[in-house]
Each structure stands twice: as structure tokens, then as C-alpha cells.
């Protein structure tokens, strides 16, 4: 690049700082080495030396600014390109969050060398002549216990606000009572090396050494750690033999491949497509050749063979020298698909990228992506950031799933939107696939002529029969079990015929409410406005939002009576009752509690695929992706549960879940049966799911959206104001709403930018904070979004109040 610049512009790696760049002088020797995307070390006020990302160069410096010089380059290889940086900046602008938070999400912290500040106590703290403030005394008390402490740990332990902490630290440093020095901390993810032993000769070997060498000669080249166990020898003995010239110890780089568990999977040819599949495939192939970047929607009923079309198209893309990102909504589904990808494309050019992949494995994948050895990345939503080059295709499987949206921390991005934006920038094709399209996706595809439909199951398999059981009648007839008589009979029949069964209940845990039958008191989380959930294996009540736990209650804290009962249904209770009612069956449970153990879900899915599990019980994660031809029965307990949520998408989500899980049955040569157990069997979405009739559901739902002005007829932005002080949160929410309302009234656009609220959130208290929301319906597209984001920049919130912005929210609770 041109070295005719004086200053480098950087984004400092400091949390909670406004998104702006800072200029630093560059020494002549560093100028030829600097590139966009590198990580450098720079001085930054009281923070000392900090990491910074190079984002630009200039010859201009604002008046009255005296630029300091950068210290050094920490990472020679850039972690992003200028084009990728522009993509990250777009995310920052669209989702109203700092660029730093986007970079932190896109670039794994374990890949980066960090500057760590160490605070060291020089004196014992209590000295004559010093009048310490209470903040300074807090810091000194901690340092007395541990004389050298990382600054971040000290800030956390002192429990002070950052401003008070840094002021106290600065004064203690000025008084020469402590020092703050920077140390370069190596990145936690490193290349792994492995020692291998190679036989050379047996010259001049002792009898014992000869025995060791004979074993080595027989085994051939072998990993040193394995050979030490095999030959019952030591590292010192091997070192001696190397010095004598009898063997050679080589050190080689090891590729930690998360797919190595599929190394022995038998390779498969691409499937022969039927007429419908071929029509869709050739349409997509032509669009890929033409460079069409507008998203295609492949809408195919469950079992119609969408994945086989993906594989054919992916193969074409790779043959053209391009790469592929394949997104799935959940880690468990990525693991299921990884096996199929390994069988089609091998394990060397395929990699998985999600939060359950270890740091070391992800680091090795990162290196192979840079060298363009990996052609296909499979992963959950974060895989949209994978640093893969030369993208030709992005597939978004099960595109209707809300888990593609990040809801907990900034950036609150939607991987589906990011995939479309990234593909547009890189000239890649986007393919959405599902049996139950998102209403917005179907609307866009229908109106852009980018809709492809599969109405037949692959290999002429029949759709399963679906039966709805009215649980009100079951109770009236004296059956108070969680299993209807029809479901119980079918389970027994399937077990007798050596067929497999899926039971879905969309709630983990044992029960959903601990309730006093004497006074009606519900045991709630003390930090959140929701009931605690009983988890039987640990005999604890747990909050699924803040993870607060307490022991099971027998005495009511309100009235003192021993009349606490546990009501509701979770996966653990279903598992317990299933073991009681079907004692001969092999039963397993798959939910997010199981996901906490590495490969736990993979082992369960493998056992289920191999027929070792008769009944698989789980939450929504078992409703998609499973392609087990021996599953002939699916039972859904509380099938109408999803429809009860106070969210405009509740009907859509319930329909999608029921349709998806129904599609797990009868995918082989045996007819499938699905039983929905419901207390509201006539609800339109449940009836349409029973009939597998998406189009009828869409027509009714799109009409409802049109009448109420919900997406796709508007874009939503949700503001959430929260505080431990309820009146402060309520007051600020009202002020924000009134200011915005005055702004839109002044411009005469009240009908185009509608504001609702403030009102209490459905979950009005979470983690000891009271929550109020404001919802804005934007019917002005980009102009409306710009106006809203400009308004957000004018909002100043006190430190004790949190202000959260959720663009295109999928969770209205």
C-alpha cells in the first residue's frame, strides 16, 4: 500500500466506549508493515497500553490534538479486510450498537494477543501523611491480600463504578503508592504441536533399548505419547535413543478437527433427484451462474429432500472454486448435518463453527480458512461471521427459526439478515430452506418470483397421518395421565413392532409452577417476575432467565402450610412418567440441560440413529433435522402451549413447531402417525398444522398482519428501559416516548412511525431490574430507520438505568 501517511486511525479495544476512532503517529520503520485489520498496541490515558484495531490512515489531525505514537504491532496478519470492516460497520449502524461490540463478536478474543495491566502495591498502604478516600482504601485492602493484581480483577473486586475506580487509582499512582504496568498476554488459542517418533536403526543399542526399538520398528511412525504407553518406556529413554541416532523425534503441527469423530463415515455419492427436486435444482444452478444475489426460498414439505438439493448445489459451487457457509438454527442440528456433510464431502474441507467448538479447534479452522483449505463452514448463527474467503453460496436451513436472532447482548443481530447483506457485498447467492417459511420470507419470495416449492416427499414416502386428541374429554373420562389413551396405545404398539418414537414437550425441567393449594401463592424467582421451574435430578427450583436456584419448598412461605404442589409439564417429568409406563423401553432425553456436556447431544443422536433408543423425549431441538426412517410415531404433549404466548408471532411459531415435528414420522418405508394432545383442538393454526397446510395458514396470518400493521408491513424497533429502581425506569421510559412522539408529530409522520407505550414488559422484572418497553412500527423503510437511530443518539441515560435497543425483535417478552 501507499506509505504516504502520517497517522494511523484505530479503534481501541475498551468496553463501553463510544464508537469513534483515535489517531496515532507512525514511525517510519512501521509504516511499510501497517495494514487495515491489524492489532496494534497504543497508549490510552489512564488505561495505559491497550489493544487497538487499525481501521484507516490519514494525514490530517484536528487542531489542538497532540498525537502519541503507537507502540508496536501485536498481530502481523490482519484479522479483517477493509471490505469485511465495512460489513461490520454496517452491522453497527443498523443495530445501533458500538463497532467494538461487533468486532468482539466477529473476531474470537482467544485469537488475539492482549495487553494486560498489572497493578502492583509499592508500600503497605497505611502511611502517615496520607488522607485516603474510601475508594482508595478499598483498592489498598485488596492489594494487601495480593500485591500484584490484574487491573480488571481489581476493578471487579473493588465493586466501584469505573469513574470512581480510575480516579482513585490515578491518585494512588501519583502518590507513588502503586504502579500500573502493561504486560503482553499471549493469545489463549495457539497452534498445537505433536511429537512423532521415527525408527532409524538399532546400532549399539542395549538389550532394553533393543526391545523398545523392536516395538517401534514394528509399529512404524507413531505419536510419542502413544508409544510411551505401548512400549512402557519414558521420554528420557527416547531422548537418549535420539542422541544415539537410533530414532528421530519429529515435532509437527496438529490439526484439531472437530469432525474427526466422523473420520470413518462411509463416503456417499450425491443422490439422484426426482423431477420436482431437479426443477428446483436447475433453477438455482442457473441463478448461481447468472450471479443472482436476491434470496431464493426453497419451500418444501417435511421429507421432500431439500438437503439433497443443497448438496448438489454446494458441489457445483465448490467445483467453481467458491466456498459455502451453511447456517443452521441450533448447535444440535449442526452436529446432525456435520455427519452427512462428512459423508458427502469428506472431513478435510468441511468445518463446524459454533460456540461448542473448542478454542483450539476453532483456532485451527481459522488458520485453514486463511489458507483457503476449507471450502464449507457449517454452524449456528455466529458462523455468519466466519472469516471464509471467496463465498459463492450461503444456505440458511430451517430459515424460520427465531434462534437465528441474538437476543441477549449487543450486537442483537439476525444472522439471516447479515447473511443476505454479506452475500450482496460479496456477490454470493443466498438460499433459504424450510418446510414452514417465516411469514416475511414467504411474502418476499412470493412477490419477487424467487419461490421454489416441493410438494412431494422424497422416494414417494407418504406424509404421516395426524390425529388431534382433545384432552378435556380424556380428563372427563377419568384419564389424568400426561398420556392420552390413544397415545399410550400407539406407543405400546410401536414398541412391540420395534419402531421408534419421538415425544415433544416444549419446556425443559420437571414442572413449570410450584403452587400452594391453600393460599394460591406461586413460588417465583426473587430476581425475576416468573415462576421457578422444578428440576428433579438436582431437586432444585431454577429460574431459566437468571439461573437463580433454591431447594424444593414443602412449606408455603406465604401462609406456612405444607401444601406446596408442583404443576405443569417439562421434559424431565415426561421422561420420569415414560420410564414408569414403559419400563422395557430404552428412553433418552434431549434438551438444553443435556447440551451443557460436550458431545452429549451427539452421542444421544447417534444412539437414536443406530436404534439403541426406543423413545426420544425433547424440546423443540428434536423437531427438525432428524431423518430417522425407523420413527413411525410422534407424540406432542400440550400441543397448544406455544399459541398462548403474548406475542404477535405466537400462532406462526406454534404452527411451525407442530408441522416440523410431525415431519419426523414416516420418513422411511413405514407409514407414520402423529398425535397432537390439546385443550384447544379447534384453533386455526393447530388445524392447519394437522393438515400440513401452510398456504391456508399463511393467507389467514398475512391478513392479520396487514390489519395490525405488523411485519412484513412494517419494521419493528423495541426500546427497553430497566433499572433496580422501578420509578426511575418508568419515568425515563415515559420521557423517551414523549420526546419521540413530539418529533414525529412535528414532522407529521405519526401514521408512518407509530409508537406504542411505554408499558411494562411481559416479563416486568428480570434479575432484580424493573422493565418498561416502547415499541415503534416503522412504515418508512430506511428513512424511518435513520430517523429512529438519529433520535437514539440524543438519549442520555444515567448509570443506574439501562437502555436497550432491539432492532427487528423476535422476542416480545
N, C-alpha and C positions, 0 to 999 in steps of 0.2 A: 504494500500500500504506500501511498504518498506520505513521506515523513515530514511534510511541511506544516507542522502544527506545534503550538507551544503548550497547550493544555489538554489534559485528558478529562473527560466527564465521566463521573462514576455514580453509581447508586450504592449507598452504604448499606451494609448488612446489619441493620439495627432494627429490632422490632418496634412497632408503634410510632415510627417516624413518618412524616408526610412524604408522599411520593414526589421527590424533587432530586435533581442531580447536583453534584458539587464538583467544582473544577480544581485540578491539581496540576502543578508544574511537572514536567517530564525531563529527566536528564537525557543528554544526547545518546548515552550508551543504551538506554532503554527504548528510545523512540523506534528503532527498527523492529523491536520484538513485540511491541504492543498491538493487540488485536481486539476487536469487538468480542465480548463474551468471556474475556479472561478474568480471573480473580486476582486482585492486587491487594496489597497491604498499604493502608493510608492512615495518617494521624487524624484524629477526630475529637478535638476538645478534651473534656474530662474522661471520655471513653478510652483515650489512649489510642493504640493501634487497632484498627478494625478491618475486617474484610470488606471489599467493595467490588462491584461488577463494572467492568468497562462497558459503557454504553455509547460513547461518542468522543469526538475530538474537535478542538476549536482553537482559534487564535484570539478569541475575544474574552475579556474578563470585565465584569461590571465595575464601575468606578468605586473606589474606596474598599475594594476587596483585595486582600493580600493572599495570594495562593501559596499553600505549602506544597512540598514535593511528595510524590508517592515514595514509599519505602522500597518495595520490591514486588515482583510478580510471583504470586503463590502457585498459580496453575498456568503453565505454558499453553496447554491445549484449551481453546475456548470451550466453555460449557454451553454456549449457544451462538448461533449466527445472527447477523443483522436481520435477516428475514424472520427468524424464529423470535427474535426480540420484538419485532413489530407485531407479531401474533400475540405475544404475551402482553404488550401494551394495549392491544385491542381488548383483551380479556379484562384488564384492569379498568379500562374506561367503561366497558359495558356493564360490568358487575359492581361498579362503584366501590372499588377496593384498591389498596395500595399495590403498586407494581412489585414491591418487595414480597408481599404475601403470595403473589402469583409465581414469582421466581422460586420462592421456597417450596411451593407445591410442585413445580415443574422439574426442579433440579434437586435430587436427593441430597440431603445435608451430609450423609455419610461419604459422599464422593469428593468432598471439599475439605482442604486443609483450613483450619480455623485459627484465628488469633485469640488466645485465651488470656485474660487479665488476672494476675495473681496479686492479692493484697497481702502484704507482709507487715506484721507489727514490729516496730523497732524498739519500743520501750514497753514497760509492763502496764501502761495505760493510766494509772492514777498517779499523776505527778504534781508536785507543788507548783503553783503559779498558773495552772490551767483551770479554766472555768468551763467544763464540758457541758454541752447541751444534752438533753435526754436522748436525742437521736445518736449523738456521738458516743454516749455511754453504752447504748445498745450494741453498736458496732464493736466497741472495745471489749465488751463482755464476751462476745462471740470469738473475737481474735485471741483472747486469753486462753480459750479452750484449744484452739487450733491456730498457731501463729501464722501459718500460710494458708490462705483460703481463696478459692476462685471467686472473683467478684460477683458472678451470677449467683453462686451459692450463698454468698454473704448478703446480697440483696434479698433473697428469699427468706433466709433465716432471721434477718432483722425486722421483717414484716413492716417496712416503711414504704411510703409512696416513692417512686423513682426520684422525684424532685427533691424531697427531703433527704433521701439516702445520698444522692450525689453531692448535695450541698454539704452534708456532714462529712462525707469522705474527702471532699476538696479541702475543708478547713483542717482536718486531721493530717492531710498530706502536707499542707502549707506549714503546719506546726512541726513537721518532721517527726511525727509520731508513727507514721506508717508510710509505706511506699506502694505504688501501683505500677507493676511492670507487665509487659506483654511477653507471652511465650507462643511460639508456633506449635499448634497441636496437630499432629498427623491426622489425616482423614481416617475414619474408623474402618472404612472398607478398603481393603488392599488386595493386590494380586496374591494369589496363593501359589506357593511352590511346593513341589513334592520330590522327595529323593527316591531315585530308582537305582537298583544295583545291577551291574552288567558283569558277567563272568569273563575272565581273560585267560588265566592259566592256573596250574597248581604247583608251580616251581617253588621248591624249598619250603613247602607247607608242612607244619607239624601234623601229627595224627588227628588231633581235634580240629585243626584248621582244614584238613583234607575232607573231613566229614561235612563241615559247613560248605566247602566249595563243591562237593559232590551234589549236595542238595540244590545249590544254586545252578549248577550245570544242568541238572535235570529240569528245574522249573523254568529256566530262561530268565529274561529280564523281568524283574519283579519290584514292586514298591517296597522300600526299605522297612517300613513299619510292619508290613505283612510278613516279610522274610524273617524278621527278628522273632516273631511268634512261631513261624513254621519251623525254623531251624533251632529254636531255643538258644539263641545267641544274644550278643549285646552290640550296641553301637560302637563301643570301644574296640571290640574284636574286628568288626567290619572296617573300621578306620585303619587298624593295623594291617589288615589284608590289602587295603588300598595302597598303603605306603609300600608294601612289599611287591606291588604290581600284579597281585592275583585277581583283583577285581577293580571295577571303576564305579564310583558313586556319582551319578548324574543328578543335577537339580533342574527340573523342568516345570514350566508354568502349567497349572491345572485349571481346566475349565469346569467350574461348578455349575452343572447343568441341572436345573430343577426337573427336566424331563427324562433324566437318566432312569427313572423308575419305569419308563416305557421303552427302554432300550431293546428289549426282546419282543416287543409287539410285532406280530406278523404284518409285513407290508401288504397293502391293499391297492388294487387298481381303482381308478376313478369309475364311478358307477355309470351304467348305461341309462340314460334319461328316457322318460316316457314322452309322449307327444306334448303335453302341457308344459313339462319341465323344459323341453327343448325349445319351445316357442319363447319362453321367458329368458332362457339362457342366451339365445341368439340375439334377442332384443338388447340384452345387457352387453353382449360382446360388441355389437355394432355401436352402441352408445360409448363404450370404452374407447374404441378406435377413433370415434369422432371427437373425443375429448369433452363429452357432456359432463359437466360438474354439478348439474342440478340433481338433488337426491332422487333416487328411484325407490319406490316402496314395493317390496315383494310380499304381497298378502296371500298367504296360503294356509288352508286349514291344517290343523294339527296332523302330523304324519304325512304331509304332502310331499316331503323331500326337498325342503328349502336348502338344507345343509349340503346336499349333493350338488345343487346349483352353485352354491358358494364355492365348493371345492373346484368345480370345473372352471369357474371364472378366475379364481385365485391362481390356478395353474397357468392360465393364459397370461395373467398379469406378470407372474414370475418369469415366464418364458420371454416376455418383452423387456426383461431387465429391470422391472419395477418391484416395489415392495408393498406389503399389505399390513394394515392394522385391523385386527378383528376384535371388536368390543363385545363384551357380554355384561349383563347387569350385576352378576354376583360371582364371587371367587369360586364357589362350589361349581357353578356352571362352566367356568374357565377350566377347572380341573377335569370335568367330564369331556369337554371338547378337546383338551390337550391330547388325550389318548387317541382320539380319532384323527387329529392333525398329524400325530406321530406316525400313525399307520399309513397315512396318505403321502406325507412329505418328508418323513424321517425326523430325527431329533436334532440334527445339526443346524438346520436352517430355520427352525421354529423355536420360539422362546415365549415363556409366560411372564407377564409383568403386572404384579399387583402387590398389595400390602403384605400378603403371607409369604412372598418370596423373600428369602433371607438377604441381608445386606451384601454378603459375599457373592451370592448367586446373581443378584441384580447388578453388582459392580462388573462381574464378568460379562454379563449380557451387554452392559453399557459399552465395554471395550469392543465387543464383537459388532455392535451396531455401528460404532465409529469406523470399523474396518469393512463394513458392509458385507459381513459374512452371514448375518441373519436376515432372512427375507420376510418372515411372518412373525408379528407380535400378537399374542393373544392376551387379553386381560380385561379387568374391570375398568371403571371409569378413568382411573389415573393413567391407563395405558394410552389415552389420547395425547398425553404429553411425551410419550416415548421418543427419544432422540433418533428415530429411524429416518434414513435419507431416501430421497427418490420415490416418494409414495405414489403408487398408482391407483390404489383402491383402499377405501375404509368401509368395512362391513359393520353394521350395528345390529346385532342379533337381539331378538326379543325387545325391539326398539320401544315398546310401550311401557317398559318398566320405569317406575319413578326413582329407582336406585341409581340411575344414571346422573341424578342431581345430587350434588354435595350440599348438605343442609346444615352441617354443624359449625364449620369455621370458614373464614374467607380464604380463597375466593369461593363463593357459593355458586359454582359453575355447573352447567349442564353439559355433560360430555357429548350429548347428541348435537347440541348447537356448536360446540367447539370443533367437533369432527367436521361439520359442514363448513365452518369458517376456515379450518386448516386445509381442507380439501380444495376449497375455492382458491386459496392463496397458492397452493402447490399444483393446481391443475389436475387433481385426482378425482376419481369417481366415488360417489357415496351410495351405498346400498343399505336400505333399512329392511329388515325382515321380521315378520311376526305373523301369528295366527289371529291376533286380536289387536289391530292397529290402534295407536294413540289417535284420538279424535282429530287432533291438529294435523298429524301426519297424513291421515287418510284424506282430510279436506284439501290439503296442499297437493297431494299426488293426484287426486281426482280432478282438480282444477288446472293442473299443469300437464296432464296427459303423461304422467310418469308413474302410473299404477300398473302393476303386473299381478295377475291373480291365478292362484292354483286352487281348483275346487275339488280335486280328486286325491285320495290317498295313494302314496307310492305302492307299487305292486298290487294295486286293486284291493288293498285292505279296506275293510268296512269301518265306518265311524261307529263308535260304541253306542249302545242303547243307553239312554239316560232316564232314570226314574227319580221322581221327587217324592219324598216321604214327609207327610205332614206330622210333625212331632206332637202337635196338640192332640191328635187322635191317639197317638201312641200312649201319651200320658193318661188320656181319658180311659184307655183300655187297661190301665194299671202297669204299663211298662215305663218305669222311671230310670232305666239304664241309659247310658250315653249312646248305646247301640240300639237302633230300631230292630224290630223282629226281622224285617226284610234284609237289613244289612248283616245281622248276625247269621241268618241262614245262608246268605251268599258267601260270607267268609268261610263258614264251615265247608260248604260245597267246593269252594276253590282250593282250600287246604287239602281236602280229600283227593282232588284231581291234580295235586302237585303244582298248582298255579300260584302266582304271586299277587300280592295285594298292596295297594297304597292307601293309607288313611291320612287325610289332611285336616288339620285344625290350625287356623291361622293365629295361633297365640302360643308362645312358649311358656314354660313354667307349669305348675301343678293346678293352681286355681287362680282366679282373677280378682277375687274380693274376699277379705276376711271381715265378717259381718256379725254384729251382736244381735241375736234374735230377741233379746229383752228390750233394748232401747233403740235399736236401729243404727247404732254407731258403726261407721266403716273405718277400719284402720288404714290411715293414709300415711304417705311419706311426710315427715315433718318439714322437709325442704320443698316439696312439690305438691301441687293440688291434685294428686292422683292416688288411687288405692295401691297398696303394696301387693306384690304377687308372691304367692307361696311357691317355693322351690323345694320339693320333697327330699331330694338326695342330700341337701345340706341342712334340712329342717330350718330354713330361714325364710323370712319375708324380705323381698327385694324390690327396689324401685328400678324400673327399666330405663329411667331417664338419668338419674344422678348416681345410680348404683349403691344407694344407701341400703344397708341391711340391718335386720334385727331378728331376734329369736321369735319363734312362733308364739303368739299370745293365746292364753287359755282364759285369762280373766279380762273382762272389758275395762279399759282404762277410764271409761265414762261413767258406768253405773256400778262397777265392781262385781258383776255377776259372772259366773263361769259358763257363759252361754255364747262364746265365740264359735262361729261355724265358717267353713271355707266353701265358697260358692264359685261357680264359673268353671271353665274348661280350658286346660292348657295341654301341651304335648306330653308333659310328664304324667298327668292324670290319665290321659288316653293310653299311654304305654302301660301304666300300672293295671288299669282295668282290662286291657287286651291280654296281658300276661295271666290275669285271673281267669278270664273267659275262654282263652285259647292256649292252655298250658303246654300243649305239644308243639306249638308253632315257634319258629325262630324269629324273634322280634328285635328290631333296632329303631332308634330314634335319630332324626337328623334335624337339628335346629341350630341357632346361633350359639347356644351353650356348647354344643359339640364342636363348632368351628374354632373354639379357642385352643384346641390341641392341633399341632401341626400334623397334616396328612390324615387327621381323624376322619374327616368327611370323605377323603379319597378312599380310605380303607372300607368305609361303610358302602360307598357306591360300588366299589369293586366287588365286595361280597354280594351285594344285591344283584349286580350284573351276572355274577357266577352262580346264582341260585342258592347261595348259602343263607339268605334271609327270606323268610316267607312273607312277613308283614313289615313294611317300612312306614313309620309314622313321622310326620314332619310338618313344618310350616310351609310358607309359600315357596321356599327354595326347592322343594321337590315337585313343584307344579310345572316345571319347564325343563327341557333338555334331556330328561330321562327317555331313553329309547330301548326299553327292555321288552322284547317280544313275548316274554312269559307272563307279563302283567295283564290279567284279564278282569280285575275288579279294582275300582277306585271308589272309596267312600269319603264324602265330605261331611264332617260334623259341623253343625252351626253354619250352614251354607249362606245364611243371610247376614252373618256378622259384619262383613265389610260394608254392607249397604247402610249401616246405622251411623257411620261417622259423619260429623258436621262439616262436610267438605263437598263442594260442588262436583268433585270428581268421584264421589263415593260409588255411584252407580257404575261408572266406567271401570273402576278398579275391581269392584265385585264381579262384574261380567267377565273381565279379563282373567281373573284368578280361576273362576269356575270353568271357563272354556279351556284354559290351559291345562288344568289338572285333569279334566275329562279326557283330554287328548293323550294322556299317558296309557290309557287302556286300549287293548285290542289292536296293537300295532303289528302283531305277527299274523300267524295263520289261524288264530283262535279269536272268536268274537268277544268283544269287551262289553262290560256293564259298568255304569256309573250310577251311584246313588247319592243324591243331594238330600240331606236331612235339614229341614227348615221349619220355622214357626211362622213364616210368611211366604207360602209357596206360590202365591199369585202375583208377586212383584214382577214388573215387566222385564227387568234385567235378568232375573233368575229364569224366567220363562224363555227368554231369548238364548241364554246360556244352555239351557236344557236342549233347545232345538239347534244349537250351534249356528245361530242366525245373526251374524254380525251386521249385515246390511240393515235388517229391521231395527236392531238396537241403535245403529248409527243414525238412522233417519229420525228416530224419536229423540235421541240425545242431542243431535245438532240443532233441532228445533228448540229444545230447552235452552241451549247455549245462546242461540240467536235472540230469543226473547229476553234473556237476562244479561246479554252483553258480555258473556264470558268468552275466553279463548275458544276458537280461533278468531272471534270477532273483536278481540281486544288483547292487549298485553298487560299483565299484572305486575305491579311492584308493591311489595309489602314492607312497611316500616314497623319495627318492634322496639318499643321503649321499655326498658326494665331497670328496676332498682330494688334494693333491700328496703327502701322507704317507699311505701305504696303511694303516698300523696305526691311525692316528687315525680314519680313515673307518670302518674295520671296528669299532673299539671303540665309537664313538658310535652306529653303527647297531645294535649289539647292546644298548646301554643303552636306546635308544628302544624297541626291540622288547620288551625285558623289562619296561619300565615300563608299556607299553600292555597287554601280556599280563596283568600283575598287576591292572591296572584292570578289564579285562573279566572276569577270574576273580572278583574281589571282588564284581562285580555279577551274576555267574552268567549271563553272556551270551556265553560263548565260541563257541557254535554260531551266534549271530546276528551276531557281529563276529569273523570268522575272520582270523587273522594268519598270514602266510607269510613266512619269512625271519627275520633278514637273510640275503641271499645275494649273490654277485657278480652285477652286471648282465651281460646277454649281451655287451654292449659294455663290458667291465670297465674299460677305460681310454679316456678321451676328453680330448684337449687337455691331456695331462700330468696328468690327475686320475683317481685310482682311485675306482671307483663301486660302491656297495652299495645294494641295494633292499629295501624292506619292502612287501608287498602286503596290503591289507586288503579282504576281501569283506564288504560291509555288506548285511545282510538285514533291517535295521530301518528303512529309508527315512529320512525327515527326522530322526527321533530319533537314529539312528545317526550321521548326518552331523553333527549338532550335537555329539554326544559326541566325535567324532573331531576336529572343528575346535576344540573347547574344549581338548582334550588338546594339540593343536599349539601353542597359545598358551603352554603351560608349558615348551616346549622352548627352551633357550638354547644356541646354537651358537657356539663360538669363531670368531674372524675368519678363521682359516685353513681352516675347514671350511664347505662349502656344504650347505644343507638345502633340498631342492626338494620341493614338494608338487604332484602331478599328479592332479587330480580327474577321474574318468571318462577314464583314459588310453586312447589308441588305439594308442600305440607302446609295445611291451613290451620294446624292445631297450635 
